Amino acid sequence: MHPWIVKLFILCICVFGARGIMFNLLPNTQKCLRDEMQPKQLVTGEYEVTDLPGQKVDYVVRDSKGHILSQKDQISHGKFTFSSEHYETFEICFVSKVSPHQRGMNHDVYLSIKKGIETKTYESYGEAAKLKPLEIDMKRLEDLSDSIVQDFAIMRKREEEMRDTNESTNSRVLFFSIFSMCCLLGLATWQVLYLRRYFKAKKLIE
């Protein structure tokens, strides 16, 4: 394999590798993490929670509409998988539950999330297709480049939508400003004419 291919592959893995995070979960509290997923994109996760006597942790994954994508009670370690037909923002929440008569301790929670191409296992794919190691690496780079192109296309589409929204908002603000000025001018003209008729009726002016 050429050295530049190896460097490119290592760089891509570093940039687009699995997202792992570790945090503390206080007793009887809830901590949520939010991320986004593309249409028909597979999302997998792996979690591990420290086991403390008399304490338990639940987790639930919801989309932006509140629909439950994955859920489990009294977890210690495990995996979850879900997907969506549309672009979606999902939220995974870990909930600590401790008995009232017990003094709670902090849970250490480790969470690793993979999306899209990160969820593929190329080793088993290469064995099934009888590919050489170099061909497997090239397939991985090909899929990764396609994923990058799709991400840029989605970013461009969002930029166009935001630009259209800004232009529409600017046009509405302009029309509203013109309408407000016309209303103020009309009100001022009516007020002047009304006062003129009033003063004439009182014979204060000719």
C-alpha positions in Angstrom: 0.0 0.0 0.0 1.3 3.5 -0.9 2.4 5.6 2.1 0.0 8.5 1.1 -2.9 6.1 1.1 -2.0 4.9 4.6 -1.7 8.5 5.8 -5.0 9.5 4.3 -6.7 6.4 5.8 -5.3 7.2 9.3 -6.4 10.9 9.0 -9.9 9.9 8.0 -10.2 7.4 10.9 -9.0 10.1 13.3 -11.5 12.6 12.0 -14.5 10.4 11.4 -13.9 7.8 14.2 -16.4 6.7 16.7 -17.5 9.3 19.2 -16.8 8.2 22.8 -17.5 10.1 25.9 -17.3 9.5 29.7 -19.1 11.5 32.3 -20.3 11.4 35.9 -24.0 10.9 36.7 -25.1 12.4 40.0 -27.6 10.5 42.2 -31.3 11.1 41.3 -30.4 13.2 38.3 -30.7 13.0 34.5 -28.1 13.8 31.9 -28.9 14.0 28.2 -26.7 14.1 25.1 -28.0 15.3 21.7 -26.8 14.5 18.2 -28.2 14.4 14.7 -28.6 11.7 12.1 -29.1 11.7 8.4 -32.0 10.0 6.6 -31.9 6.2 6.7 -28.6 6.4 8.6 -27.9 3.6 11.1 -26.9 4.6 14.6 -25.3 2.2 17.0 -24.2 2.8 20.6 -22.4 1.0 23.3 -22.6 2.0 27.0 -21.2 0.9 30.3 -22.3 2.1 33.7 -20.5 1.5 37.0 -22.5 -0.9 39.2 -23.4 0.5 42.6 -25.4 -1.4 45.3 -28.9 -0.1 45.7 -28.7 2.2 42.7 -29.9 1.8 39.2 -29.6 3.7 35.9 -32.1 3.8 33.0 -31.6 5.2 29.5 -34.0 6.3 26.8 -33.4 7.6 23.3 -36.0 10.0 21.8 -36.2 11.9 18.6 -37.2 15.5 18.2 -40.9 14.6 18.2 -40.6 12.7 21.5 -40.9 9.2 20.0 -38.8 6.6 21.8 -36.2 5.0 19.6 -34.6 2.8 22.2 -35.1 2.3 25.9 -33.9 0.0 28.8 -34.1 0.0 32.6 -31.5 -0.9 35.1 -28.6 -1.0 32.8 -25.0 -1.9 33.4 -23.6 -2.4 29.9 -25.0 -3.1 26.5 -25.7 -1.9 23.0 -28.5 -0.2 21.1 -29.3 0.4 17.4 -31.8 2.6 15.7 -32.4 4.6 12.5 -34.8 7.1 11.0 -36.4 7.6 7.6 -35.8 11.4 7.8 -33.2 13.8 9.0 -33.6 13.8 12.8 -32.1 15.1 16.0 -32.0 12.4 18.7 -31.4 12.7 22.4 -30.1 10.0 24.7 -30.7 10.4 28.4 -29.3 8.5 31.4 -31.4 8.7 34.5 -30.1 7.8 38.0 -32.5 6.4 40.6 -31.5 6.0 44.3 -33.7 5.0 47.2 -34.7 7.9 49.5 -33.1 6.3 52.6 -29.8 5.6 50.8 -27.0 8.0 50.3 -26.2 8.0 46.6 -22.9 7.9 44.8 -21.9 9.1 41.4 -22.1 6.7 38.5 -19.4 6.7 35.8 -21.0 6.4 32.4 -19.1 5.6 29.2 -20.9 6.0 25.9 -19.7 5.4 22.4 -21.8 6.3 19.4 -21.2 5.3 15.7 -23.2 6.5 12.7 -23.3 5.6 9.1 -20.1 4.2 7.7 -18.7 3.9 11.2 -21.1 1.0 11.9 -19.8 -1.2 9.1 -17.5 -4.1 9.8 -15.3 -4.4 6.8 -13.4 -7.4 8.0 -16.5 -9.7 7.8 -17.5 -8.0 4.5 -14.0 -8.7 3.1 -14.2 -12.4 4.2 -17.6 -12.8 2.6 -16.5 -11.2 -0.7 -13.0 -12.8 -0.5 -11.2 -9.5 -0.8 -7.6 -8.8 -0.1 -6.6 -6.4 2.7 -5.7 -3.7 0.2 -9.1 -4.1 -1.5 -10.8 -3.9 1.9 -9.0 -0.7 2.7 -9.8 0.8 -0.7 -13.5 -0.2 -0.2 -13.4 1.5 3.2 -11.9 4.7 1.7 -14.4 4.6 -1.1 -17.3 4.5 1.3 -15.7 7.2 3.4 -15.3 9.5 0.5 -19.0 8.9 -0.5 -20.0 9.7 3.0 -18.0 13.0 3.0 -19.6 14.0 -0.4 -23.0 13.3 1.0 -22.3 15.3 4.1 -21.1 18.3 2.0 -24.2 18.0 -0.1 -26.4 18.1 3.0 -24.5 21.0 4.3 -24.9 22.9 1.0 -28.7 22.1 1.1 -29.0 23.5 4.6 -27.0 26.6 3.6 -29.4 27.1 0.7 -32.4 26.7 3.0 -31.0 29.1 5.5 -30.2 31.6 2.8 -33.8 31.3 1.4 -35.2 31.8 4.9 -33.0 34.9 5.5 -34.0 36.4 2.2 -37.7 35.7 2.9 -37.4 37.2 6.4 -35.7 40.3 5.0 -38.4 40.7 2.4 -41.1 40.4 5.0 -39.4 42.9 7.3 -39.0 45.4 4.4 -42.7 45.1 3.5 -43.7 45.4 7.1 -41.6 48.5 7.5 -43.1 50.1 4.4 -46.6 49.2 5.6 -45.9 50.7 9.0 -44.6 53.9 7.5 -47.7 54.2 5.3 -49.9 53.6 8.4 -48.1 56.3 10.3 -48.3 58.8 7.4 -52.0 58.0 7.0 -52.6 58.4 10.7 -50.6 61.7 10.8 -52.5 63.1 7.8 -55.9 62.1 9.3 -54.9 63.7 12.6 -53.9 67.0 11.0 -57.1 67.1 8.9 -59.2 66.2 12.0 -57.6 68.9 14.1 -58.0 71.4 11.3 -61.7 70.8 11.1 -62.0 70.9 14.9 -60.3 74.2 15.2 -62.3 75.6 12.3 -65.5 74.4 14.0 -64.4 76.2 17.2 -63.5 79.3 15.1 -60.0 79.2 16.4 -58.6 79.4 12.9 -60.0 80.5 9.6 
